[in-house]
Amino acid sequence: MTIQLLFFGITADLVGDNSLDYKIDKPISIQKFKEQLVSDYKVLKNINEFVIAVNEEYANDELIIKDGDVVAIIPPVSGG
Amino acid sequence: MIERTSIKITSDTLNLQDCTNFVDDASCGGVVLFVGTVRNSTKNKTVNLLEFSAYEPMAVKELQKIADKALTLFPIYKIAIHHAVGKLKIGEVPVIIAVSSAHRKAAFEACEFAIDTLKETVPIWKKEYFDDGEIWVNSHP
């Protein structure tokens, strides 16, 4: 299964990409996904907490990510 | 049906008059405006410019939620929230919020609610450029 990852702000700089395809073995919770992501991209350990949005909506830790989802890595926002 | 919200994210210069015109109405006793401007310093350090980037489709949705919520929380008539992206120089305007209401208190409160919530929930990020480098705001422990 493949999901699309989107990176913004500091996370795009750290990962060196704005968007990439990411394989998951099976549907996984946001909580598990975050652990897996930080393990794959250890640079993400260096920033403040980030949150996840799935298909353009903020997601809690229990939400399950499915094949084809668009998963955005949202570092602390600073608009205004 | 009357459109009571105006939401925009743009790389163009924001237009204060457009925002005022959108919310203004004969039934209203006033319009409250918040105009965010780029400040020349942060934590005693000189800032040269700011760069704003957004997760645009989601940011539009989140701005719409704020506007809709403001309409349910306060007796206001209309609300406009416009945010700029791209590089902005000192004194330029990254955000405008305009609110109209029959009585001023509701518009003041709704305007403050909107900018406070925007800063917490809308996926927009700013990078500060200094003489000796650049930094994403709020991103480092």
Backbone of each chain as ProteinMPNN parsed JSONL, in Angstrom:
{"seq_chain_A": "MTIQLLFFGITADLVGDNSLDYKIDKPISIQKFKEQLVSDYKVLKNINEFVIAVNEEYANDELIIKDGDVVAIIPPVSGG", "coords_chain_A": {"N_chain_A": [[0.843, -1.194, 0.0], [0.402, 2.256, -0.702], [0.993, 5.506, 0.435], [0.688, 9.093, 0.178], [3.083, 11.348, 1.216], [3.256, 14.601, 2.579], [5.335, 17.355, 3.144], [5.978, 20.206, 5.172], [7.136, 23.571, 5.865], [9.64, 23.589, 8.344], [9.925, 20.807, 8.28], [9.965, 20.072, 5.611], [12.374, 21.185, 4.818], [14.142, 19.691, 6.413], [13.737, 17.025, 5.62], [14.171, 17.303, 2.973], [12.43, 17.325, 0.881], [9.215, 17.999, -0.612], [7.127, 16.361, -1.122], [6.424, 12.925, -1.203], [6.153, 9.432, -2.128], [5.137, 6.777, 0.008], [5.574, 3.68, 1.474], [3.355, 1.486, 3.144], [2.807, -1.436, 5.133], [0.347, -2.341, 5.998], [-2.935, -1.013, 6.88], [-2.376, 1.542, 9.257], [-2.258, 3.023, 12.552], [-2.247, 6.534, 13.335], [-0.553, 7.069, 15.457], [1.289, 4.887, 15.422], [2.285, 5.285, 12.877], [3.607, 7.736, 13.139], [5.714, 7.039, 14.832], [7.062, 5.263, 13.16], [7.73, 6.962, 11.057], [9.497, 8.83, 12.226], [11.496, 7.102, 12.855], [12.327, 6.383, 10.294], [13.041, 8.859, 9.251], [15.25, 10.339, 10.818], [16.037, 12.916, 11.254], [13.761, 14.301, 11.918], [13.508, 14.167, 14.597], [14.659, 16.349, 15.645], [13.042, 18.546, 15.927], [10.348, 20.564, 17.334], [7.314, 19.088, 18.536], [5.312, 17.553, 16.0], [2.244, 17.508, 14.124], [-0.282, 15.507, 12.472], [-2.022, 15.569, 9.407], [-4.663, 14.07, 7.676], [-5.763, 13.652, 4.475], [-6.326, 16.399, 4.315], [-7.434, 17.069, 6.777], [-7.048, 17.571, 10.284], [-5.689, 14.913, 12.221], [-6.316, 12.547, 14.833], [-4.416, 10.476, 17.192], [-5.483, 7.931, 17.039], [-6.658, 7.522, 14.598], [-6.879, 5.638, 11.566], [-4.607, 5.099, 8.998], [-5.032, 4.677, 5.546], [-4.626, 2.898, 2.394], [-3.638, 5.012, -0.239], [-4.158, 7.396, 1.048], [-3.595, 10.9, 1.678], [-1.084, 12.187, 3.467], [-0.169, 14.606, 5.653], [2.628, 16.184, 7.094], [2.72, 18.196, 9.76], [4.386, 20.738, 11.044], [4.829, 22.921, 13.978], [2.516, 25.544, 13.611], [2.657, 28.889, 12.236], [1.296, 31.122, 11.265], [-0.203, 34.327, 10.404]], "CA_chain_A": [[0.0, 0.0, 0.0], [1.193, 3.483, -0.806], [0.368, 6.771, 0.802], [1.489, 10.25, -0.225], [3.484, 12.213, 2.328], [3.533, 16.015, 2.274], [6.117, 18.008, 4.202], [5.867, 21.662, 5.136], [7.973, 24.341, 6.782], [10.917, 23.004, 8.738], [10.032, 19.38, 7.954], [10.354, 19.974, 4.201], [13.817, 21.456, 4.776], [14.879, 18.594, 7.05], [13.62, 15.805, 4.812], [14.701, 17.639, 1.659], [11.407, 17.045, -0.121], [7.875, 18.474, -0.256], [6.128, 15.32, -1.351], [6.974, 11.65, -1.68], [5.337, 8.24, -1.903], [5.619, 6.063, 1.195], [4.928, 2.358, 1.539], [2.994, 0.897, 4.437], [2.454, -2.851, 4.958], [-1.102, -2.489, 6.227], [-3.444, 0.201, 7.516], [-1.788, 1.742, 10.585], [-2.736, 4.193, 13.297], [-1.392, 7.728, 13.279], [0.481, 6.92, 16.481], [2.312, 3.971, 14.901], [2.885, 5.914, 11.707], [4.551, 8.769, 13.588], [6.915, 6.333, 15.32], [7.746, 4.725, 11.978], [8.254, 8.092, 10.279], [10.672, 9.38, 12.905], [12.535, 6.088, 12.727], [12.821, 6.47, 8.911], [13.629, 10.198, 9.051], [15.706, 10.675, 12.178], [16.135, 14.387, 11.363], [12.522, 14.849, 12.483], [13.634, 14.193, 16.061], [15.278, 17.61, 16.072], [12.106, 19.677, 15.974], [9.224, 20.481, 18.252], [6.246, 18.164, 18.164], [4.539, 17.818, 14.789], [0.974, 16.791, 14.063], [-0.55, 14.886, 11.175], [-3.33, 15.756, 8.779], [-4.953, 13.068, 6.658], [-6.716, 14.168, 3.489], [-6.601, 17.814, 4.603], [-8.076, 17.286, 8.078], [-6.214, 17.133, 11.402], [-5.993, 13.537, 12.62], [-5.851, 12.163, 16.16], [-3.501, 9.328, 17.196], [-6.18, 6.651, 16.823], [-7.129, 7.404, 13.214], [-6.148, 4.641, 10.787], [-4.197, 5.525, 7.653], [-5.337, 3.644, 4.564], [-4.017, 3.003, 1.069], [-4.036, 6.165, -1.046], [-4.361, 8.621, 1.833], [-2.604, 11.976, 1.611], [-0.719, 12.377, 4.866], [0.683, 15.802, 5.746], [3.382, 16.363, 8.327], [2.441, 19.597, 10.083], [5.14, 21.266, 12.18], [4.073, 23.995, 14.641], [2.129, 26.567, 12.626], [3.094, 30.239, 12.633], [0.697, 32.113, 10.373], [-0.664, 35.573, 11.006]], "C_chain_A": [[0.881, 1.247, 0.0], [0.363, 4.679, -0.35], [1.268, 7.901, 0.308], [1.808, 11.078, 1.008], [3.723, 13.623, 1.819], [4.282, 16.615, 3.459], [6.04, 19.516, 4.032], [6.849, 22.296, 6.109], [9.279, 23.639, 7.06], [11.04, 21.543, 8.309], [10.424, 19.172, 6.485], [11.859, 20.219, 4.054], [14.61, 20.272, 5.311], [14.884, 17.341, 6.179], [14.166, 16.04, 3.395], [13.717, 17.376, 0.539], [10.069, 17.627, 0.343], [6.839, 17.363, -0.3], [6.835, 14.045, -1.774], [6.012, 10.509, -1.383], [5.976, 7.418, -0.793], [4.836, 4.761, 1.301], [4.55, 2.017, 2.975], [2.526, -0.54, 4.179], [0.957, -3.066, 5.051], [-1.606, -1.179, 6.829], [-2.873, 0.352, 8.928], [-2.325, 3.015, 11.232], [-1.743, 5.342, 13.124], [-0.231, 7.582, 14.267], [1.63, 6.036, 15.982], [3.056, 4.601, 13.718], [3.932, 6.944, 12.12], [5.848, 8.137, 14.092], [7.752, 5.844, 14.138], [8.422, 5.843, 11.175], [9.538, 8.644, 10.902], [11.832, 8.382, 12.851], [13.149, 6.1, 11.311], [13.542, 7.794, 8.635], [14.064, 10.739, 10.412], [15.886, 12.187, 12.374], [14.893, 14.996, 12.01], [12.535, 14.859, 14.008], [14.079, 15.559, 16.557], [14.308, 18.776, 16.214], [11.079, 19.486, 17.074], [8.214, 19.471, 17.702], [5.619, 18.552, 16.811], [3.229, 17.05, 14.864], [0.747, 16.323, 12.628], [-1.935, 15.296, 10.689], [-3.49, 14.679, 7.712], [-6.054, 13.622, 5.756], [-7.262, 15.553, 3.895], [-7.404, 18.068, 5.875], [-7.121, 16.808, 9.174], [-6.67, 15.765, 11.898], [-5.511, 13.286, 14.045], [-5.052, 10.853, 16.072], [-4.173, 8.006, 16.828], [-6.622, 6.457, 15.369], [-6.256, 6.417, 12.439], [-5.861, 5.189, 9.387], [-4.397, 4.365, 6.689], [-4.615, 3.91, 3.242], [-4.549, 4.247, 0.337], [-4.249, 7.453, -0.271], [-3.241, 9.631, 1.564], [-2.327, 12.412, 3.051], [0.276, 13.537, 4.976], [1.343, 15.876, 7.112], [3.35, 17.858, 8.642], [3.284, 20.031, 11.282], [4.368, 22.43, 12.817], [3.782, 25.152, 13.672], [2.498, 27.951, 13.147], [2.565, 31.292, 11.667], [0.316, 33.377, 11.129], [0.379, 36.654, 10.985]], "O_chain_A": [[1.948, 1.284, 0.613], [-0.805, 4.829, -0.708], [2.454, 7.698, 0.052], [0.91, 11.462, 1.757], [4.319, 13.819, 0.76], [3.915, 16.411, 4.616], [6.037, 20.037, 2.917], [7.329, 21.655, 7.044], [9.949, 23.155, 6.147], [12.14, 21.083, 8.004], [11.127, 18.217, 6.154], [12.532, 19.551, 3.27], [15.629, 19.889, 4.735], [15.913, 16.683, 6.025], [14.57, 15.1, 2.71], [14.11, 17.222, -0.618], [9.818, 17.736, 1.543], [5.817, 17.412, 0.385], [7.741, 14.078, -2.607], [5.164, 10.61, -0.496], [7.199, 7.366, -0.668], [3.607, 4.744, 1.228], [5.33, 2.233, 3.903], [1.925, -0.829, 3.144], [0.372, -3.849, 4.304], [-0.812, -0.333, 7.24], [-2.884, -0.602, 9.706], [-2.779, 3.941, 10.56], [-0.569, 5.14, 12.812], [0.912, 7.921, 13.961], [2.8, 6.398, 16.109], [4.272, 4.47, 13.578], [5.009, 7.018, 11.529], [6.94, 8.633, 13.817], [8.974, 5.991, 14.115], [9.538, 5.683, 10.681], [10.526, 8.892, 10.212], [12.999, 8.772, 12.807], [14.345, 5.857, 11.151], [14.52, 7.841, 7.888], [13.339, 11.492, 11.062], [15.89, 12.679, 13.502], [14.962, 16.082, 12.586], [11.681, 15.482, 14.638], [13.906, 15.895, 17.728], [14.715, 19.878, 16.583], [10.954, 18.412, 17.663], [8.28, 19.07, 16.541], [5.425, 19.733, 16.523], [3.122, 16.057, 15.584], [1.477, 16.689, 11.708], [-2.889, 15.36, 11.464], [-2.567, 14.409, 6.943], [-7.128, 14.005, 6.219], [-8.461, 15.825, 3.828], [-7.986, 19.139, 6.044], [-6.464, 15.777, 9.026], [-7.866, 15.486, 11.986], [-4.436, 13.746, 14.431], [-5.014, 10.207, 15.025], [-3.514, 7.075, 16.364], [-6.927, 5.336, 14.962], [-5.041, 6.367, 12.633], [-6.755, 5.674, 8.693], [-3.998, 3.232, 6.958], [-4.074, 4.991, 3.011], [-5.755, 4.493, 0.303], [-4.495, 8.499, -0.872], [-2.104, 9.264, 1.267], [-3.2, 12.928, 3.748], [1.396, 13.468, 4.471], [0.707, 15.661, 8.143], [3.882, 18.676, 7.891], [2.934, 19.724, 12.421], [3.364, 22.878, 12.264], [4.683, 25.664, 13.007], [2.634, 28.155, 14.353], [3.275, 32.227, 11.296], [0.495, 33.471, 12.343], [0.129, 37.762, 11.46]]}, "seq_chain_B": "MIERTSIKITSDTLNLQDCTNFVDDASCGGVVLFVGTVRNSTKNKTVNLLEFSAYEPMAVKELQKIADKALTLFPIYKIAIHHAVGKLKIGEVPVIIAVSSAHRKAAFEACEFAIDTLKETVPIWKKEYFDDGEIWVNSHP", "coords_chain_B": {"N_chain_B": [[-28.784, 33.059, -1.465], [-27.072, 35.05, 0.95], [-23.6, 35.455, 0.873], [-21.627, 35.089, 3.628], [-19.037, 34.916, 4.381], [-15.634, 35.536, 3.498], [-12.888, 34.066, 2.197], [-9.45, 33.823, 1.656], [-6.333, 32.832, 0.265], [-3.367, 34.015, -0.925], [-0.78, 34.88, -3.298], [-0.644, 37.398, -4.076], [-0.637, 40.976, -3.315], [-2.381, 41.839, -0.376], [-5.674, 43.251, -0.202], [-6.992, 45.807, 1.471], [-9.234, 47.394, 1.134], [-10.929, 45.763, -0.371], [-11.588, 43.841, 1.545], [-12.941, 45.371, 3.469], [-15.056, 46.359, 1.909], [-16.355, 43.954, 1.354], [-17.436, 43.144, 3.853], [-18.92, 45.3, 4.737], [-22.075, 46.881, 5.41], [-25.369, 48.262, 5.273], [-26.842, 47.609, 7.487], [-25.083, 47.476, 9.527], [-23.242, 48.764, 12.336], [-20.611, 49.192, 12.401], [-17.212, 48.381, 11.343], [-14.707, 46.141, 12.165], [-11.237, 45.94, 11.865], [-8.433, 43.835, 11.549], [-5.131, 44.212, 10.836], [-2.42, 42.57, 10.02], [1.064, 43.125, 10.219], [4.41, 42.992, 8.917], [6.929, 42.836, 11.217], [9.946, 44.587, 12.218], [11.735, 43.322, 13.882], [12.595, 40.53, 16.023], [12.654, 39.154, 19.182], [14.708, 40.999, 19.91], [16.304, 40.882, 17.672], [17.256, 41.85, 14.412], [14.987, 41.679, 11.788], [14.88, 40.934, 8.361], [13.2, 40.095, 6.278], [10.111, 38.26, 5.878], [9.043, 34.965, 5.102], [6.209, 33.391, 3.973], [4.623, 30.251, 3.925], [2.153, 27.873, 2.877], [-0.062, 25.103, 3.487], [-2.016, 24.913, 1.199], [-4.766, 24.059, 0.286], [-5.755, 22.885, 2.642], [-5.372, 24.932, 4.481], [-7.158, 26.842, 3.553], [-9.543, 25.498, 4.112], [-9.376, 25.395, 6.931], [-9.371, 28.116, 7.573], [-11.916, 28.734, 6.672], [-13.423, 27.264, 8.51], [-12.894, 28.726, 10.83], [-14.072, 31.194, 10.222], [-16.761, 30.394, 9.881], [-17.27, 29.441, 12.436], [-16.956, 31.779, 13.934], [-19.185, 33.16, 13.076], [-21.179, 31.685, 14.294], [-20.603, 31.979, 16.975], [-20.634, 34.702, 17.625], [-22.707, 37.65, 17.391], [-22.399, 38.668, 14.549], [-22.218, 40.21, 11.262], [-20.79, 39.816, 8.769], [-17.685, 38.23, 7.793], [-14.335, 38.526, 6.786], [-11.395, 36.812, 5.934], [-8.22, 37.097, 4.951], [-5.144, 35.882, 3.755], [-1.702, 36.239, 3.079], [0.844, 34.653, 1.049], [4.304, 33.8, 0.441], [7.271, 35.891, -0.037], [7.572, 38.577, 2.195], [8.163, 41.979, 2.838], [9.419, 44.227, 5.438], [6.794, 45.852, 7.103], [4.956, 45.156, 5.188], [1.859, 43.345, 4.493], [0.75, 40.448, 5.883], [-1.68, 39.388, 6.768], [-5.194, 39.996, 6.832], [-8.08, 40.678, 8.669], [-11.463, 41.226, 8.593], [-14.407, 42.341, 10.108], [-17.88, 42.753, 10.381], [-20.619, 44.182, 12.182], [-23.801, 44.741, 13.82], [-23.556, 45.95, 16.287], [-20.674, 47.146, 18.007], [-19.162, 45.54, 19.851], [-19.413, 42.778, 19.357], [-18.098, 42.513, 16.918], [-15.463, 43.269, 17.546], [-14.816, 41.198, 19.346], [-15.142, 38.908, 17.75], [-13.209, 39.324, 15.823], [-10.83, 39.215, 17.288], [-11.022, 36.575, 18.211], [-10.803, 35.267, 15.745], [-8.167, 35.886, 14.753], [-6.592, 34.895, 16.845], [-7.261, 32.159, 16.782], [-6.54, 31.486, 14.186], [-3.75, 31.65, 14.373], [-3.239, 29.407, 15.836], [-4.285, 27.142, 14.516], [-4.241, 27.13, 11.681], [-2.665, 25.791, 8.843], [-0.101, 27.344, 8.118], [3.108, 28.676, 7.642], [5.86, 30.603, 8.869], [8.979, 31.92, 7.879], [11.757, 33.477, 9.227], [14.03, 35.875, 8.072], [17.287, 36.762, 8.728], [20.262, 38.874, 9.067], [22.28, 37.034, 9.434], [21.298, 34.55, 8.73], [18.494, 32.219, 8.58], [15.301, 31.252, 9.927], [12.75, 28.9, 10.746], [9.814, 29.862, 12.277], [8.917, 29.014, 15.62], [9.748, 26.359, 15.409], [11.87, 25.024, 16.572], [13.033, 23.334, 19.504]], "CA_chain_B": [[-28.337, 33.281, -0.087], [-25.942, 35.978, 1.069], [-22.325, 34.877, 1.315], [-21.232, 35.865, 4.812], [-17.599, 34.767, 4.647], [-14.706, 35.648, 2.372], [-11.636, 33.414, 2.587], [-8.498, 33.867, 0.548], [-4.883, 32.738, 0.441], [-2.895, 34.519, -2.214], [0.579, 35.417, -3.37], [-0.779, 38.825, -4.411], [-0.753, 41.906, -2.19], [-3.743, 41.85, 0.157], [-6.375, 44.503, -0.464], [-7.799, 46.179, 2.641], [-10.53, 47.923, 0.688], [-11.768, 44.616, -0.752], [-12.089, 43.212, 2.769], [-13.93, 46.288, 4.042], [-16.237, 46.363, 1.036], [-17.078, 42.689, 1.472], [-18.194, 43.002, 5.103], [-19.711, 46.492, 5.029], [-23.502, 46.768, 5.088], [-26.168, 49.325, 5.898], [-27.374, 47.122, 8.767], [-23.991, 47.389, 10.505], [-22.814, 50.01, 12.966], [-19.16, 49.353, 12.324], [-16.355, 47.324, 10.81], [-13.439, 45.999, 12.874], [-10.186, 45.405, 10.99], [-7.101, 43.514, 12.044], [-4.164, 44.199, 9.738], [-1.115, 42.092, 10.49], [2.167, 43.681, 9.428], [5.712, 42.377, 9.177], [7.699, 43.652, 12.167], [11.364, 44.612, 11.839], [12.614, 42.618, 14.819], [12.034, 39.509, 16.885], [13.577, 38.88, 20.294], [15.843, 41.934, 19.807], [17.113, 40.598, 16.494], [16.7, 42.531, 13.251], [14.413, 40.834, 10.749], [14.932, 41.586, 7.044], [11.937, 39.787, 5.622], [9.454, 37.016, 6.274], [8.494, 34.167, 3.997], [5.074, 32.579, 4.415], [4.182, 29.172, 3.048], [0.906, 27.297, 3.381], [-0.68, 23.901, 2.901], [-3.083, 25.82, 0.778], [-6.156, 23.593, 0.346], [-6.158, 22.672, 4.035], [-5.409, 26.234, 5.133], [-8.437, 27.447, 3.166], [-10.592, 24.821, 4.906], [-9.281, 25.797, 8.336], [-9.833, 29.514, 7.643], [-13.376, 28.696, 6.532], [-13.969, 26.798, 9.797], [-12.807, 29.843, 11.781], [-15.094, 32.177, 9.837], [-18.073, 29.81, 10.186], [-17.388, 29.384, 13.9], [-17.149, 33.161, 14.4], [-20.584, 33.52, 12.8], [-22.068, 31.03, 15.259], [-20.274, 32.394, 18.344], [-20.849, 36.136, 17.86], [-23.739, 38.233, 16.512], [-21.758, 39.496, 13.524], [-22.9, 40.121, 9.966], [-19.912, 39.162, 7.812], [-16.272, 38.184, 8.163], [-13.362, 38.223, 5.724], [-10.043, 36.479, 6.407], [-7.32, 36.95, 3.8], [-3.756, 35.665, 4.193], [-0.749, 36.241, 1.96], [1.988, 33.736, 1.091], [5.461, 34.304, -0.298], [8.179, 36.743, 0.725], [7.027, 39.894, 2.528], [9.141, 42.894, 3.443], [8.988, 44.932, 6.65], [5.658, 46.751, 6.886], [3.943, 44.569, 4.309], [0.707, 42.818, 5.228], [0.474, 39.031, 5.662], [-3.042, 38.943, 7.092], [-6.252, 40.974, 7.113], [-9.371, 40.152, 9.104], [-12.478, 42.278, 8.659], [-15.669, 41.839, 10.67], [-18.912, 43.777, 10.542], [-21.73, 43.796, 13.058], [-24.717, 45.833, 14.157], [-22.981, 46.606, 17.461], [-19.228, 46.961, 17.861], [-18.535, 44.554, 20.734], [-19.371, 41.471, 18.69], [-17.082, 42.537, 15.858], [-14.153, 43.233, 18.213], [-14.591, 39.858, 19.908], [-15.004, 37.937, 16.659], [-11.933, 39.589, 15.161], [-9.786, 38.661, 18.153], [-11.161, 35.116, 18.127], [-10.329, 34.787, 14.436], [-6.699, 35.937, 14.63], [-6.022, 33.963, 17.83], [-7.45, 30.781, 16.321], [-5.706, 31.339, 12.98], [-2.362, 31.41, 14.762], [-3.123, 28.08, 16.446], [-4.789, 25.983, 13.769], [-4.175, 27.159, 10.214], [-1.349, 25.325, 8.402], [0.714, 28.361, 7.459], [4.376, 28.767, 8.369], [6.693, 31.727, 8.453], [10.422, 31.837, 8.052], [12.346, 34.801, 9.444], [15.356, 36.043, 7.468], [18.16, 37.702, 9.439], [21.537, 39.091, 8.37], [23.167, 35.872, 9.561], [20.648, 33.261, 8.49], [17.041, 32.188, 8.528], [14.763, 30.262, 10.861], [11.302, 28.674, 10.77], [9.304, 30.292, 13.584], [8.299, 27.994, 16.504], [10.024, 24.985, 15.001], [12.946, 24.372, 17.316], [12.773, 23.264, 20.946]], "C_chain_B": [[-27.124, 34.211, -0.063], [-24.708, 35.231, 1.565], [-21.799, 35.716, 2.476], [-19.754, 35.728, 5.152], [-16.804, 34.948, 3.365], [-13.349, 35.138, 2.839], [-10.692, 33.467, 1.394], [-7.074, 33.629, 1.03], [-4.277, 33.069, -0.912], [-1.437, 34.95, -2.156], [0.558, 36.885, -3.827], [-0.792, 39.671, -3.134], [-2.204, 41.93, -1.706], [-4.36, 43.24, -0.008], [-7.357, 44.809, 0.673], [-9.191, 46.647, 2.233], [-11.484, 46.799, 0.284], [-12.41, 43.982, 0.478], [-13.185, 44.062, 3.401], [-15.219, 46.275, 3.222], [-17.061, 45.089, 1.194], [-17.971, 42.673, 2.702], [-19.183, 44.152, 5.347], [-21.172, 46.316, 4.606], [-24.27, 47.846, 5.847], [-26.718, 48.913, 7.268], [-26.335, 47.162, 9.885], [-23.612, 48.763, 11.054], [-21.323, 50.207, 12.916], [-18.469, 48.153, 11.711], [-15.074, 47.313, 11.646], [-12.439, 45.34, 11.937], [-8.972, 45.012, 11.817], [-6.193, 43.418, 10.825], [-2.823, 43.772, 10.31], [-0.029, 42.663, 9.594], [3.473, 43.007, 9.82], [6.552, 43.333, 10.03], [9.19, 43.526, 11.868], [12.297, 43.904, 12.823], [11.862, 41.514, 15.534], [13.073, 39.175, 17.936], [14.863, 39.701, 20.154], [16.762, 41.673, 18.616], [16.456, 41.23, 15.27], [16.225, 41.525, 12.201], [14.44, 41.601, 9.427], [13.675, 41.337, 6.225], [11.375, 38.488, 6.161], [8.992, 36.294, 5.024], [7.395, 33.265, 4.552], [4.809, 31.473, 3.404], [2.973, 28.509, 3.688], [0.65, 25.934, 2.753], [-2.026, 24.414, 2.423], [-4.508, 25.246, 0.868], [-6.65, 23.385, 1.78], [-6.271, 24.003, 4.78], [-6.717, 26.96, 4.796], [-9.578, 26.834, 3.975], [-10.584, 25.293, 6.358], [-9.715, 27.253, 8.524], [-11.357, 29.571, 7.545], [-14.033, 28.256, 7.839], [-13.977, 27.934, 10.822], [-13.908, 30.87, 11.49], [-16.494, 31.668, 10.192], [-18.324, 29.803, 11.691], [-17.65, 30.789, 14.464], [-18.601, 33.597, 14.194], [-21.558, 32.856, 13.778], [-21.839, 31.558, 16.678], [-20.683, 33.831, 18.641], [-21.911, 36.668, 16.906], [-23.13, 39.224, 15.513], [-22.481, 39.302, 12.195], [-22.052, 39.371, 8.946], [-18.483, 39.154, 8.329], [-15.43, 37.819, 6.938], [-12.024, 37.899, 6.384], [-9.176, 36.211, 5.174], [-5.892, 36.831, 4.313], [-2.847, 35.597, 2.965], [0.297, 35.144, 2.158], [3.104, 34.317, 0.218], [6.297, 35.222, 0.591], [7.572, 38.127, 0.942], [8.072, 40.725, 3.253], [8.551, 43.552, 4.699], [7.85, 45.893, 6.298], [4.606, 46.203, 5.947], [2.956, 43.738, 5.148], [0.462, 41.335, 4.922], [-0.969, 38.631, 5.934], [-3.965, 40.138, 7.322], [-7.492, 40.215, 7.566], [-10.318, 41.329, 9.228], [-13.78, 41.66, 9.145], [-16.652, 42.998, 10.796], [-20.004, 43.259, 11.463], [-22.603, 45.016, 13.339], [-24.134, 46.656, 15.304], [-21.52, 46.197, 17.615], [-18.621, 45.817, 18.661], [-18.377, 43.2, 20.043], [-18.264, 41.425, 17.642], [-15.667, 42.507, 16.451], [-13.844, 41.807, 18.687], [-14.359, 38.824, 18.809], [-13.652, 38.097, 15.963], [-10.782, 39.008, 15.98], [-9.817, 37.13, 18.143], [-10.545, 34.59, 16.839], [-8.805, 34.81, 14.344], [-6.046, 34.986, 15.637], [-6.113, 32.52, 17.336], [-6.609, 30.509, 15.079], [-4.276, 30.961, 13.364], [-2.153, 30.029, 15.375], [-3.403, 26.936, 15.485], [-4.503, 25.985, 12.265], [-2.767, 26.787, 9.736], [-0.64, 26.321, 7.47], [1.967, 28.517, 8.315], [5.145, 29.988, 7.91], [8.149, 31.483, 8.809], [10.939, 33.259, 8.188], [13.74, 34.825, 8.832], [16.11, 37.127, 8.217], [19.415, 37.94, 8.599], [22.383, 37.824, 8.349], [22.444, 34.543, 9.388], [19.135, 33.364, 8.504], [16.532, 31.079, 9.443], [13.244, 30.156, 10.696], [10.8, 28.991, 12.172], [8.648, 29.117, 14.31], [8.765, 26.57, 16.269], [11.08, 24.269, 15.828], [12.649, 24.395, 18.806], [13.485, 24.397, 21.691]], "O_chain_B": [[-26.266, 34.159, -0.944], [-24.763, 34.48, 2.539], [-21.553, 36.913, 2.323], [-19.271, 36.35, 6.098], [-17.248, 34.562, 2.284], [-12.739, 35.698, 3.75], [-11.088, 33.188, 0.263], [-6.658, 34.151, 2.064], [-4.636, 32.47, -1.925], [-0.928, 35.334, -1.103], [1.602, 37.525, -3.949], [-0.937, 39.151, -2.027], [-3.135, 42.027, -2.506], [-3.668, 44.257, 0.04], [-8.397, 44.165, 0.815], [-10.186, 46.342, 2.89], [-12.683, 46.861, 0.554], [-13.59, 43.632, 0.476], [-14.223, 43.547, 3.816], [-16.321, 46.191, 3.765], [-18.291, 45.123, 1.173], [-19.123, 42.246, 2.629], [-20.162, 43.991, 6.076], [-21.469, 45.691, 3.587], [-23.862, 48.279, 6.924], [-27.021, 49.764, 8.104], [-26.656, 46.914, 11.047], [-23.653, 49.772, 10.351], [-20.811, 51.247, 13.33], [-19.042, 47.072, 11.576], [-14.431, 48.349, 11.817], [-12.733, 44.329, 11.3], [-8.533, 45.767, 12.685], [-6.451, 42.646, 9.902], [-2.169, 44.545, 11.01], [-0.167, 42.69, 8.371], [3.612, 42.509, 10.937], [6.843, 44.462, 9.636], [9.649, 42.513, 11.342], [13.511, 43.888, 12.623], [10.636, 41.555, 15.64], [14.238, 38.94, 17.616], [15.966, 39.165, 20.265], [17.878, 42.191, 18.566], [15.238, 41.155, 15.109], [16.973, 40.639, 11.787], [14.069, 42.774, 9.377], [13.153, 42.237, 5.568], [12.074, 37.715, 6.816], [8.605, 36.908, 4.03], [7.619, 32.483, 5.476], [4.771, 31.708, 2.197], [2.792, 28.577, 4.904], [1.087, 25.652, 1.637], [-3.029, 24.359, 3.135], [-5.377, 25.879, 1.467], [-7.805, 23.668, 2.096], [-7.161, 24.18, 5.612], [-7.309, 27.614, 5.655], [-10.462, 27.54, 4.46], [-11.634, 25.557, 6.944], [-10.355, 27.586, 9.521], [-12.007, 30.35, 8.242], [-15.065, 28.797, 8.235], [-14.932, 28.09, 11.583], [-14.582, 31.35, 12.401], [-17.312, 32.411, 10.734], [-19.419, 30.11, 12.162], [-18.471, 30.958, 15.366], [-19.173, 34.307, 15.022], [-22.629, 33.395, 14.057], [-22.764, 31.584, 17.489], [-21.038, 34.152, 19.775], [-22.02, 36.215, 15.767], [-23.317, 40.437, 15.616], [-23.253, 38.359, 12.024], [-22.516, 38.411, 8.33], [-18.112, 39.956, 9.186], [-15.776, 36.924, 6.167], [-11.573, 38.616, 7.277], [-9.375, 35.232, 4.455], [-5.475, 37.583, 5.195], [-3.184, 34.98, 1.954], [0.597, 34.755, 3.287], [2.88, 35.194, -0.617], [6.071, 35.323, 1.797], [7.116, 38.77, -0.003], [8.767, 40.247, 4.15], [7.357, 43.445, 4.978], [7.932, 46.646, 5.327], [3.487, 46.714, 5.901], [3.181, 43.471, 6.329], [0.018, 40.998, 3.825], [-1.44, 37.633, 5.388], [-3.578, 41.144, 7.918], [-7.905, 39.24, 6.937], [-10.007, 42.317, 9.894], [-14.205, 40.607, 8.67], [-16.297, 44.083, 11.258], [-20.277, 42.06, 11.518], [-22.198, 46.159, 13.125], [-24.202, 47.885, 15.304], [-21.166, 45.04, 17.383], [-17.667, 45.186, 18.206], [-17.33, 42.561, 20.14], [-17.577, 40.413, 17.5], [-14.785, 41.818, 15.938], [-12.753, 41.285, 18.457], [-13.482, 37.968, 18.927], [-13.031, 37.111, 15.565], [-9.871, 38.387, 15.432], [-8.776, 36.477, 18.076], [-9.845, 33.578, 16.849], [-8.21, 33.831, 13.893], [-5.05, 34.338, 15.314], [-5.158, 31.754, 17.458], [-6.034, 29.43, 14.936], [-3.672, 30.072, 12.763], [-1.027, 29.535, 15.43], [-2.818, 25.862, 15.623], [-4.524, 24.924, 11.641], [-1.786, 27.392, 10.169], [-0.592, 26.163, 6.25], [1.904, 28.495, 9.544], [5.103, 30.369, 6.741], [8.493, 30.936, 9.857], [10.613, 34.133, 7.385], [14.536, 33.911, 9.046], [15.645, 38.261, 8.332], [19.614, 37.304, 7.564], [23.106, 37.561, 7.388], [22.93, 33.512, 9.853], [18.57, 34.457, 8.447], [17.23, 30.099, 9.701], [12.547, 31.157, 10.531], [11.309, 28.445, 13.15], [7.922, 28.327, 13.707], [8.224, 25.647, 16.878], [11.174, 23.042, 15.79], [12.08, 25.361, 19.316], [13.378, 24.495, 22.914]]}, "name": "protein", "num_of_chains": 2, "seq": "MTIQLLFFGITADLVGDNSLDYKIDKPISIQKFKEQLVSDYKVLKNINEFVIAVNEEYANDELIIKDGDVVAIIPPVSGGMIERTSIKITSDTLNLQDCTNFVDDASCGGVVLFVGTVRNSTKNKTVNLLEFSAYEPMAVKELQKIADKALTLFPIYKIAIHHAVGKLKIGEVPVIIAVSSAHRKAAFEACEFAIDTLKETVPIWKKEYFDDGEIWVNSHP"}
